[in-house]
Amino acid sequence: MRAPFRFPEDLITLQRAWQQTYADLAQAPAGTSTTALRRRLISLSGRLCTHPYWTQPAGWRSGSVELRRAAHTHTRTEREAAA
C-alpha cells in the first residue's frame, strides 16, 4: 500500500481556487462575459502545473488526482467545522 500524499497548504489552496473558478465558470449565465474567469482559470492552471511540489519524485501524474481529492476533502472538512 502506498503512503498517502502530503501536499503543501499553498498547493491545496491553489487547487481549491481552481475548482471554485471552474465551478463559477460553469454556472455563469449565457450571454455574460466570462473572460475574467477564463483568464483566472488559465493563470491558476499554469501556477498549479509549475508548482515546485511537482519536481519531487512523486510527479504530476500520480499526484494530480490525489491533490483534487485532498482539496475537496479539505473544503468539506472546513464546512463541517463551521456548521
Stockholm file with secondary structure:
# STOCKHOLM 1.0

chainA/1-83         MRAPFRFPEDLITLQRAWQQTYADLAQAPAGTSTTALRRRLISLSGRLCTHPYWTQPAGWRSGSVELRRAAHTHTRTEREAAA
#=GR chainA/1-83 SS CCCCCCCCHHHHHHHHHHHHHHHHHHHCCTTSCCHHHHHHHHHHHHHHHTCGGGGSTTHHHHHHHHHHHHHHHHHHHHHHHHC
#=GC SS_cons        CCCCCCCCHHHHHHHHHHHHHHHHHHHCCTTSCCHHHHHHHHHHHHHHHTCGGGGSTTHHHHHHHHHHHHHHHHHHHHHHHHC
//
